[in-house]
Each structure stands twice: as structure tokens, then as C-alpha cells.
Amino acid sequence: MVTTTAGAAAPGSLEALKRVKATETEWDARLNAARQEAEATLRRLREDRDAAVKAAEAEADRRRTVRLDRARVETAAEAEAIVADGRLAAERAARSEGRRPADKKDALLDVVLGSFGKE
């Protein structure tokens, strides 16, 4: 006489279900941990990116400021050289020998104004 238990689960299958559930829980925990780690890594990378962009902007601003300061110094030196050359040319023109003062003025204007004085 063979009896079957149609509605009841065999004791071995209950243990198998418990193992499956435990494995499922373990893998869910691993997946959640991996997801959290990936999110933390992504957040850290975004923060690093933002910091790198800010640092690059600050360095670009610093370099631009340095270059502008250098250009101002170079421009001021060049302007001073031009003015000094003009003064020297004016002095040379004013010291020309054997000319009347009006001639000296005309020579001075010719030197200083160059082609602008010609009509």
C-alpha cells in the first residue's frame, strides 16, 4: 500500500526552499552592496571632476592675470621707449645748427609728425 501526500511538502524540499531563499537573500545583499559601491564611486568621480574643473578654471584665471600683467608691463615699456625716441628726435631736430627758429620748428614737426604733417 503506497500512500502519497499530495498537499504536504516533503521535508527535503522545505530545506531546499530555505537554501534557495538564503541564497537569494545573500545575492540581493551583494547586489545592493555593489550598487551602493558603484553609486559611491560615481559620486566620488563626479566630485573629482568638479574639483578638477574648478582647479583648471582657477589656473586659467591665474595664467590670464599673469599674462595681462606681463602685457601691461611690456606695453608700458614699449610706450616709454616710443616717447623717449620721440623726445630724442625732437631734441636732435631742435639743436640743428644754422637755422632760424621757425626752420627748427618745421624740422621738429616733420620729425615728430612724420608723414602726418604732409598734405
C-alpha positions in Angstrom: 0.0 0.0 0.0 1.6 3.2 -1.2 0.4 6.5 0.3 1.1 9.9 -1.2 0.9 13.2 0.4 -0.5 15.4 -2.2 -0.9 18.6 -0.2 2.1 18.4 2.2 5.7 19.1 1.1 8.4 16.6 1.7 10.8 17.5 4.4 13.8 17.7 2.0 12.0 20.1 -0.3 11.4 22.5 2.6 15.1 22.6 3.3 15.8 23.2 -0.4 13.4 26.2 -0.4 15.1 27.6 2.7 18.5 27.3 0.9 17.2 28.9 -2.2 15.7 31.8 -0.1 19.0 32.2 1.8 21.0 32.2 -1.5 18.5 34.7 -2.9 18.8 37.0 0.2 22.6 36.7 0.0 22.7 37.7 -3.6 20.3 40.6 -3.1 22.6 41.8 -0.3 25.6 41.5 -2.6 23.8 43.3 -5.4 22.8 46.1 -3.1 26.3 46.4 -1.8 27.7 46.5 -5.4 25.1 49.1 -6.4 25.9 51.3 -3.4 29.6 51.0 -4.1 29.0 51.9 -7.8 26.9 54.9 -6.7 29.6 56.0 -4.2 32.3 55.6 -6.9 30.3 57.6 -9.4 29.6 60.3 -6.8 33.3 60.5 -5.9 34.2 60.6 -9.6 31.8 63.5 -10.2 33.2 65.4 -7.2 36.7 64.8 -8.5 35.6 66.0 -11.9 34.0 69.1 -10.5 37.1 69.8 -8.4 39.4 69.3 -11.4 37.2 71.7 -13.5 37.4 74.3 -10.7 41.1 73.9 -10.4 41.6 74.2 -14.2 39.4 77.4 -14.2 41.4 78.9 -11.3 44.7 78.0 -13.1 43.4 79.6 -16.3 42.4 82.7 -14.5 45.8 82.9 -12.8 47.6 82.4 -16.1 45.4 85.0 -17.8 46.1 87.5 -15.0 49.8 86.9 -15.2 49.8 87.3 -19.0 47.8 90.5 -18.7 50.2 91.9 -16.1 53.1 91.0 -18.3 51.5 92.5 -21.4 50.8 95.7 -19.4 54.5 95.9 -18.4 55.6 95.2 -21.9 53.2 97.8 -23.4 54.2 100.4 -20.8 57.9 99.8 -21.6 57.2 100.0 -25.3 55.3 103.2 -25.0 58.0 104.7 -22.8 60.6 103.7 -25.5 58.5 105.3 -28.2 58.2 108.5 -26.1 61.9 108.5 -25.4 62.7 108.1 -29.1 60.3 110.9 -29.9 62.0 113.2 -27.3 65.4 112.3 -28.6 64.3 113.0 -32.2 62.8 116.3 -31.1 65.9 117.3 -29.3 68.1 116.5 -32.3 65.8 118.4 -34.6 65.8 121.4 -32.2 69.6 121.5 -32.0 70.2 121.7 -35.7 72.8 124.4 -36.4 72.4 127.3 -38.8 68.6 127.5 -38.9 66.2 130.1 -37.9 63.8 129.2 -35.0 60.9 128.8 -37.5 63.0 126.3 -39.5 63.8 124.4 -36.4 60.1 124.3 -35.5 59.3 123.0 -39.0 62.0 120.3 -38.8 60.8 119.3 -35.3 57.3 119.0 -36.5 58.5 117.0 -39.5 60.3 114.6 -37.3 57.6 114.2 -34.7 54.6 114.1 -37.1 56.3 112.3 -39.9 54.0 111.8 -42.8 51.0 113.2 -40.9 52.2 116.7 -41.4 52.4 116.4 -45.2 49.5 117.4 -47.2 
